[in-house]
């Protein structure tokens, strides 16, 4: 089943004038139009959400051909340096690269650091690269809720490699794995106890493990870490049929090993495409996306329901005081919401 069949309902209605102009700019590869389009899909305003749906439906048939890569790893592993090195290698080879760098939203101010363009300064200046730092908005796992839509817009704008970088804080890896074709896990050249910090569940997501900083005084440690990781991966069931996760070493500042990383990614993606696994994977992701949207909208409507708000505070106090069971309180709220 095709991706578009799952997430889009064909419509004969003409596009609104403003969306038609925006669509035209995106498909021409206009970077400013792409930035405006992503801002629109990130908006939580009801009118903007309706326009975003119209926009995405209009460009959906121009998506699907890009290589979608998720990149994660613990803080300090060198994600941005690695992505810049990989992106530079790809743009030099004629590829167009979009980087969606999900930025942690401050829990105190609600603001975002948005420092990825500074950390990827050289790549950000390249005409065939597009870097979009997006605030996570407190979403589970640190992944911006609209990263899916942003990725599709980048594909519609002609970017044939879309990289999603996570903040690397636990469940963000699980969220990113549902957005991409291949998942790359970065590891530091620590080995031993340092590798214990990489949870088994995250290792099982990896299609490729890359040990960074494999140069100078850290080269020996990097080789030891790679050996430990290879042994660990041998104990795990491969995520995709016919693909065994590889472990490679890179030195991002020098570019050593970067070409080999891309060769492995490209070969793995070709295998998934030729065996039909990409189509099945993306169809599953599209269905999951649909239900995410349903749950999000139901949650929004529930919280805005006057009938729910009329009893919510009292019910919360009753639950906290042990006067009402949580299950009973939930049932009351749901009955109020559905007007039963």
Protein Blocks (a to p, Z undefined) as FASTA:
>chain_A
ZZklmmpccdfbdcdfklmmmmmmmmnopaklmmmmmmmmmpmbfklmmmmmmmmmmmmm
mgojaccddddddehilmmmmmmmmmmmmmmnopacdddddddddfklopafklmmmmmm
mmmmpmkbccddddeklpghhiafklmmmmmmmmmnopabdcdddehnojlmmmmmmmmm
bdcddddfkbpmlmmmpcfklmmmpmbdcdehiahjllmmmmmmmmmmmmmmmmpccfbg
hiacddddddfknopoklmmmmmmmmmmmmmmmnommmmmmmmmmmmmmmmmmmmmmmmm
mmmpmklmmmmmmmmmmmmnopacfklmmmmmmmmmnoZZ
